[in-house]
Amino acid sequence: MSSARPDPVTRFYPTGGIALAVHEWASHGDGVPLVFAHATGFHGRVFDAIIARFPDHPAYAIDLRGHGQSRAGPIDDWRIVARDVGEFLAQAGLSGAVGIGHSMGAHTLLQVAADAPGRFARLVLFDPVILAPEYYAAAETAFTADNPHPAIRRKRDFASAEAMMERFRARDPYDLFDVRVFEDYCRHGLVPAASGEGIELACTPEVEASVYASSRSNGAILEAARAVEIPVLVVRARQTNLTDFKSSPTWPELARILPQGTDLHRPDMTHFHPFQDPADAARIIAGFIED
């Protein structure tokens, strides 16, 4: 697998009232298409270091609604994000792809696989935000407009990508990230500020907070999982508690309810596994594609 690949072309697909940005790499071979979906607060280009290792596969890295170049407001239902992805796949004419998702992106791809059979032939889900049944049966989140999720307090304005790197490089959890992934996150995670001066986070604090606050919005995801009749690899990191962003949020029994589910427990990794060790994540993906 190579470590270099040309920059992608970014295309925009009309989905659910927004323009969904998808970064697309052409293939040098005849490999199956790879479709990547990222975690909350990030964007599609955090997968560059992994995609570089698959030159024989066309690759598509989505900026999910409200993230990266997919400009949108706060999110109150995760199923809207899945509908965006399903509409993109239909417009692009993609079928039989391998979906690779991380965190909220992994939740999204599993829902898409249930909604649109045939679009995916396999899924690799790194620490999907899919929790135990009792989580979805509980009362709605305490976060409201008057009491928003703490992510809303994130610093949004930066003088440059380099200034963002300098601020976060030594901070938890960014100090865990592979150097290239961290720099890609910063370089591609900023847009011109709405004020017209300087640059700011592409995923605004309001959007990021809304995603966390609506994490119980798709309680049907467990029923959807039971309907996904393709091989699915669930890669779980170490699990401590829900207040720790480095802890796995994934229900340990998830793979058991998937008709063709496989569980890979990696307690040596945190929730940021694809960012910590993109080479290891690529090895896992390659092994599952070739299985």
Residue pairs with C-beta under 8 A, 6 or more apart in sequence:
1 53
1 54
1 55
1 282
1 286
2 52
2 53
2 55
3 52
3 53
4 52
5 25
5 48
5 51
5 52
5 55
6 25
8 23
8 24
8 25
8 59
8 61
9 23
9 24
9 26
10 21
10 22
10 23
10 24
10 69
11 21
11 22
11 24
12 19
12 20
12 21
12 22
12 69
13 19
13 20
13 22
13 87
13 88
13 91
13 92
14 20
14 87
14 91
15 83
15 84
15 85
15 87
15 88
15 91
16 65
16 80
16 83
16 84
16 87
18 65
18 70
18 71
18 72
18 84
19 70
19 71
20 62
20 63
20 65
20 70
20 84
20 85
20 87
20 88
21 44
21 62
21 63
21 68
21 69
21 70
22 44
22 60
22 61
22 62
22 63
22 88
22 92
23 44
23 45
23 60
23 61
23 62
23 63
24 58
24 59
24 60
24 61
25 51
25 58
25 59
25 60
26 58
27 55
27 56
27 57
27 58
27 59
28 55
28 56
29 55
29 56
29 57
30 56
31 54
31 56
31 57
31 58
31 289
32 57
32 96
32 97
32 98
32 121
32 289
33 57
33 58
33 59
33 60
33 94
33 96
33 97
33 98
34 51
34 54
34 57
34 58
34 59
34 60
34 97
34 98
34 100
34 285
35 59
35 60
35 62
35 89
35 94
35 97
35 98
35 99
35 100
35 109
35 120
36 44
36 47
36 50
36 51
36 59
36 60
36 61
36 62
36 99
36 100
36 101
36 105
37 44
37 62
37 64
37 85
37 99
37 100
37 101
37 102
37 105
37 106
37 108
37 109
38 44
38 46
38 47
38 61
38 62
38 63
38 64
38 67
38 101
38 102
38 103
38 104
38 105
39 102
39 103
39 104
39 105
40 103
40 104
40 129
40 203
40 208
40 211
40 212
41 67
41 151
41 203
41 208
41 211
42 67
42 185
42 189
42 203
43 63
43 67
43 68
43 69
43 185
43 188
43 189
43 202
43 203
44 61
44 62
44 63
44 68
45 61
45 68
45 184
45 185
45 187
45 188
45 189
46 181
46 184
46 185
46 188
46 274
46 275
47 59
47 61
47 100
47 274
48 61
48 180
48 181
48 184
49 178
49 180
49 181
49 184
49 278
49 279
50 100
50 274
50 278
50 281
50 282
50 285
51 59
51 61
53 278
53 279
53 282
53 286
54 282
54 285
54 286
60 92
60 94
60 97
62 70
62 85
62 88
62 105
63 69
63 70
63 202
64 70
64 81
64 84
64 85
64 104
64 105
64 108
65 72
65 75
65 80
65 81
65 84
66 72
66 73
66 74
66 75
66 203
66 204
66 207
66 210
66 211
67 202
67 203
67 207
68 188
68 189
68 202
68 203
69 191
69 202
70 84
72 207
73 206
73 207
74 206
74 207
74 209
74 210
75 81
75 207
75 210
75 211
75 214
76 210
76 214
76 217
77 214
77 217
77 218
78 104
78 107
78 108
78 111
78 211
78 214
78 215
78 217
78 218
79 111
79 217
79 218
79 220
81 104
81 108
82 108
82 111
82 112
82 115
82 218
83 115
85 108
85 109
85 112
86 112
86 115
86 116
86 119
89 95
89 97
89 112
89 116
89 119
90 116
90 119
94 119
95 118
95 119
96 118
96 119
96 120
96 121
97 119
97 120
97 121
98 120
98 121
98 122
98 123
98 124
98 285
98 288
98 289
99 109
99 112
99 113
99 120
99 122
99 123
99 124
100 109
100 123
100 124
100 126
100 285
101 107
101 108
101 109
101 110
101 123
101 124
101 125
101 126
101 128
102 126
102 127
102 273
102 274
103 126
103 127
103 128
103 129
103 249
103 271
104 129
104 211
106 123
106 125
106 126
106 127
106 128
106 129
106 130
107 128
107 129
107 130
107 218
107 221
109 120
109 123
109 125
110 123
110 125
110 128
110 130
110 221
110 224
110 225
110 228
110 232
111 218
111 221
111 224
112 119
112 120
113 119
113 120
113 123
113 228
113 230
113 232
114 224
114 225
114 227
114 228
115 224
117 229
120 230
121 230
122 230
122 231
122 232
122 233
122 288
122 289
123 228
123 230
123 231
123 232
123 233
124 232
124 233
124 235
124 284
124 285
124 288
125 232
125 233
125 234
125 235
126 235
126 273
126 274
126 281
127 235
127 236
127 237
127 248
127 249
127 250
127 271
127 273
128 234
128 249
128 250
128 254
129 215
129 249
129 250
130 221
130 222
130 225
130 249
130 250
130 251
130 254
131 249
131 250
131 251
132 251
132 253
133 222
133 251
135 216
135 251
136 216
136 219
136 221
136 222
137 219
138 216
140 216
141 213
141 214
141 215
141 216
143 149
143 209
143 212
143 213
144 213
148 206
148 209
148 213
149 208
149 209
149 210
149 212
149 213
150 209
151 205
151 208
151 209
151 212
152 205
152 206
152 208
152 209
153 205
154 201
154 205
154 208
155 167
156 200
156 201
156 204
156 205
157 193
157 198
157 199
157 200
158 164
158 167
158 190
158 198
158 199
158 200
158 201
159 198
159 199
160 199
161 183
161 186
161 187
161 190
161 199
164 186
164 189
164 190
165 182
165 183
165 186
168 174
168 182
168 186
169 175
169 182
172 246
173 245
173 246
173 270
173 272
174 182
176 246
176 270
176 272
176 275
176 276
177 185
177 272
177 275
177 276
178 275
178 276
178 277
178 278
180 278
181 274
181 275
181 278
182 275
185 275
188 202
189 201
189 202
189 203
190 199
190 200
190 201
190 202
191 199
191 200
191 201
191 202
192 198
192 199
192 200
193 199
193 200
194 200
222 257
225 254
225 257
225 258
225 261
226 257
226 258
226 259
228 258
228 259
229 259
229 260
230 260
231 260
231 262
231 288
231 291
232 255
232 258
232 260
232 261
232 262
233 261
233 262
233 264
233 284
233 288
234 250
234 254
234 255
234 258
234 261
234 262
234 263
234 264
235 264
235 266
235 273
235 284
236 248
236 250
236 252
236 263
236 264
236 265
236 266
237 246
237 247
237 248
237 266
237 267
237 269
237 270
237 271
237 272
237 273
238 247
238 248
238 266
238 267
238 268
238 269
238 270
239 247
239 248
239 250
239 252
240 246
240 247
241 247
242 249
245 271
246 270
246 271
246 272
247 270
247 271
248 271
249 271
252 263
252 265
254 261
254 263
255 261
255 262
255 263
256 263
264 284
266 273
269 276
269 277
269 280
270 276
273 280
273 281
274 281
